[in-house]
Amino acid sequence: MTTKHGIGTTHTRSIKNRFARRFLRSLLKMKRSNRLGTGFQSDEEIRKRNTQRIKTAADRSMARVVGPRKIWSRALLFKLRNRARIQVGLRKRCLVSKKKKVLRKEKKVQVISREPNRADNLRKLVPGGDSMDICCLLEETAHYIKCLATQVKVMQSIADLYST
Amino acid sequence: MRPCSREMQGMNSLLNPSSQIPLQDLQNQQIHNSHFDPNLSSNEDFLEQMLSSCSWADPKSPWDLNPPTNLPFPTNNSSSSAKHRDLFNETPSSNSDSNNVGFRNNFDESVILASKLRQHQISCGNGAAVSDAAKMMLPQQLLMAVARGGLSLNDDIDGSLSQGGDGSIQGLFNGFGAGSMNGTDGASNQSMQHFNHPQARLAAVLQGGAMQSPNLGAQGAPATTAVMNQPQASGSNGGAPTQPRQRVRARRGQATDPHSIAERLRRERIAERMKALQELVPNANKTDKASMLDEIIDYVKFLQLQVKVLSMSRLGGAAAVAPLVADMSSEAGGDCIQANDNGGSLARTTNGNQTASTNDNSLTVTEHQVAKMMEEDMGTAMQYLQGKGLCLMPISLATAISTATCHNRTSGIINSHAHLHQSNGEGPTSPSMSVLTVQSMTMGNGGGDGVAKDAASVSKP
């Protein structure tokens, strides 16, 4: 057990470092893009959009750090990419967005239907949880919780840095 | 009707070198099935009983006898009996009848079970089933080899095994050798070694057969390894007390063998993962799986909410991101909280305040109001703040307090900014206040309370 714990903590630390670096880089990018063109929106909207952006940046960087090795990270990246594409399509008013919507629908169709289980709520929470059996779901949840906790820690410490 | 003396002699020679207890145990099992006298003292009497109960319909082809009609103990499937007959028909009739018939009772049962196992092996192809079946196959083969070889100790068994026409047993043997998995390798090696020792061979066979024949249906790997280890231990005294236990396991296990194994594996995996999750999630002292699941769900929701809240609190202030990136790459990353100079922090907070980079509506409202009031009159600004329970303090003092009270941080998850900025003007009570606010924050919403604390981060020029 102790060795397992040791391996777990070093693994978490490397995830933490990589996530911190990537997240900060994305924050910098966001700040630059903010400076460029945000004159036409009100403060509230800017704030809301920034909140959303920061959250998606955090999620995306976390998923990238974890890589395609886990089901939830793959599902999360897929979801974010779809959302980004749809938003881009709406802005440009392009026909591409329709294709992406169809893709999304297809993905929904692939959901396996089971009898209502106690773990349904968990499936909703964990990204990509619909297509997992209980065994994989529990494993993915453990990893997801670990990564979420490191994400929170890093973001918290960044917030501390900012506010002091 | 009576067995020939040669067979009796063979039995005796067989029984005497090895311990007689396993045969008595054999008897006991057979007793359950076939109404033998349990209180037999001498083996010869037992032999007489055994042999008298079976019918010698056709001495020429004993293998063609219908096992369900002749034998007193039950056979489960008709298919197994068919296979049983096939097995019998496959074997060459080179063996003498009398030798074989004597052991037919146990042999038949063992062959039935062996055929059932083979059936399972063929039909399921399940890894676990194969391994368990393979484990159980060997003593069966040994028993069959014994019966075939006619009870002689030394070379007949070798001969019987190496017979070219002995297709079924060889096949089983090879299958076992090929299909043995890691867990069985040790057992197979043990049994192979036993096989190579002519003296110990039959003892091993008898003991293995005695222990094994009721135990076939049991999937319990500990049961089978215990059985396999028994041939190693020369004493078979443990055989008698463990047998009733094994028999119970066999009864339950015989019902649906591969399914129950798979079920158990699945349940074990799930239990493993729940244990791992228990370590991650706080307040995980629940033993119930359902409540544990609820805890996990709540914790995931909580973490996701925290991420959302934290993403609200980090707007603006990105002028300092560039030096931060340099910092992050040099340090371990993440935990560099107190490593700021006050000048830099001052610049950051002024930046932050001017861009109205605070999180919640109440926060920004407060800040705006305070900024306006400060432009007009400092006094009213201070009064306003005090009414809110906040106060102004220089950032240097705030950071000093934060470094002093950082040791009092109770939860690593939500760090308290409160102790930096929030106080009632009373210095000594501020740590206690900070502790209280930390507790209240950790109890309830991470969102609203934690946010209000940033309201008073006003800087003095």
Chai-1 contact restraints between the chains, C-beta under 6 A:
chainA,res_idxA,chainB,res_idxB,connection_type,confidence,min_distance_angstrom,max_distance_angstrom,comment,restraint_id
A,K16,B,G334,contact,1.0,0.0,6.0,A-B,restraint_1
A,N17,B,G333,contact,1.0,0.0,6.0,A-B,restraint_2
A,A20,B,M328,contact,1.0,0.0,6.0,A-B,restraint_3
A,A20,B,G333,contact,1.0,0.0,6.0,A-B,restraint_4
A,A20,B,G334,contact,1.0,0.0,6.0,A-B,restraint_5
A,R21,B,M328,contact,1.0,0.0,6.0,A-B,restraint_6
A,L24,B,L324,contact,1.0,0.0,6.0,A-B,restraint_7
A,L24,B,V325,contact,1.0,0.0,6.0,A-B,restraint_8
A,L24,B,M328,contact,1.0,0.0,6.0,A-B,restraint_9
A,L27,B,V321,contact,1.0,0.0,6.0,A-B,restraint_10
A,L28,B,V321,contact,1.0,0.0,6.0,A-B,restraint_11
A,K31,B,A318,contact,1.0,0.0,6.0,A-B,restraint_12
A,N50,B,L315,contact,1.0,0.0,6.0,A-B,restraint_13
A,T51,B,S311,contact,1.0,0.0,6.0,A-B,restraint_14
A,T51,B,M312,contact,1.0,0.0,6.0,A-B,restraint_15
A,I54,B,S311,contact,1.0,0.0,6.0,A-B,restraint_16
A,I54,B,R314,contact,1.0,0.0,6.0,A-B,restraint_17
A,K55,B,S311,contact,1.0,0.0,6.0,A-B,restraint_18
A,R118,B,L293,contact,1.0,0.0,6.0,A-B,restraint_19
A,N121,B,I297,contact,1.0,0.0,6.0,A-B,restraint_20
A,L122,B,I297,contact,1.0,0.0,6.0,A-B,restraint_21
A,L125,B,V300,contact,1.0,0.0,6.0,A-B,restraint_22
A,C135,B,R269,contact,1.0,0.0,6.0,A-B,restraint_23
A,C135,B,I270,contact,1.0,0.0,6.0,A-B,restraint_24
A,L138,B,R273,contact,1.0,0.0,6.0,A-B,restraint_25
A,E139,B,R273,contact,1.0,0.0,6.0,A-B,restraint_26
A,A142,B,A276,contact,1.0,0.0,6.0,A-B,restraint_27
A,A142,B,L277,contact,1.0,0.0,6.0,A-B,restraint_28
A,A142,B,L280,contact,1.0,0.0,6.0,A-B,restraint_29
A,I145,B,L280,contact,1.0,0.0,6.0,A-B,restraint_30
A,L148,B,L303,contact,1.0,0.0,6.0,A-B,restraint_31
A,V152,B,Q306,contact,1.0,0.0,6.0,A-B,restraint_32
A,V154,B,G334,contact,1.0,0.0,6.0,A-B,restraint_33
A,M155,B,L310,contact,1.0,0.0,6.0,A-B,restraint_34
A,Q156,B,N415,contact,1.0,0.0,6.0,A-B,restraint_35
A,S157,B,G334,contact,1.0,0.0,6.0,A-B,restraint_36
A,S157,B,D335,contact,1.0,0.0,6.0,A-B,restraint_37
A,S157,B,I337,contact,1.0,0.0,6.0,A-B,restraint_38
A,A159,B,L310,contact,1.0,0.0,6.0,A-B,restraint_39
A,A159,B,S313,contact,1.0,0.0,6.0,A-B,restraint_40
A,A159,B,R314,contact,1.0,0.0,6.0,A-B,restraint_41
A,D160,B,I337,contact,1.0,0.0,6.0,A-B,restraint_42
A,D160,B,N415,contact,1.0,0.0,6.0,A-B,restraint_43
A,Y162,B,G317,contact,1.0,0.0,6.0,A-B,restraint_44
A,S163,B,H417,contact,1.0,0.0,6.0,A-B,restraint_45
A,S163,B,D454,contact,1.0,0.0,6.0,A-B,restraint_46
A,S163,B,S457,contact,1.0,0.0,6.0,A-B,restraint_47
A,T164,B,N340,contact,1.0,0.0,6.0,A-B,restraint_48
A,T164,B,S345,contact,1.0,0.0,6.0,A-B,restraint_49
A,T164,B,T399,contact,1.0,0.0,6.0,A-B,restraint_50
